[in-house]
Amino acid sequence: MSIFADTVICKNFIQELNKNPEFSTQTQAFDGSVQLEIGDSLLWLKIYKGSVIDFATEPSVFGYTFKITGVEKSWAYLFSGERRWADLTFPGKRDFSDDPELSRLGEMTSEISIQGNLLEAGRLTEAVFELAYTLRKVVTIQQRAKGGG
């Protein structure tokens, strides 16, 4: 699913983020970068005063403020609507379809993790929600246009 290899998705995603008033409001006082990793696919976003002003599909020499990372299967749950962002990112197992004996009950892991400056990531919780659901919207539109969903 090397999603960020598709520059159309990257550009549409950034365009949609920059049109999103909630994302803009939540990132108005942010001068940093967010790196998204979906399996081996990567997108680095430079965000300044409420807008994405630059991006790269490889690690930036400037690093990142924080990154959001997870395996392709976890992101696919988000894109399909099968799971919510909170279910994938906040610790605790909520889906036991793969564990009918509930042997993983009480496990405090998350399928998509946030690493780096967790203070900034926490401050931008709402912006991260907007980012995730904007990406889902763009991926869904692109998949439908290609006849895949």
Secondary structure, 3 states (H helix, E strand, C coil): CCHHHCHHHHHHHHHHHHHCHHHHHHCCCCEEEEEEEECCEEEEEEEECCEEEEEECCCCCCCCCEEEEECHHHHHHHHHCCCCHHHHHCCCCCCCCCCCCCCCCCCCCCCEEEEECHHHHHHCHHHHHHHHHHHHHHHHHHHHHCCCC
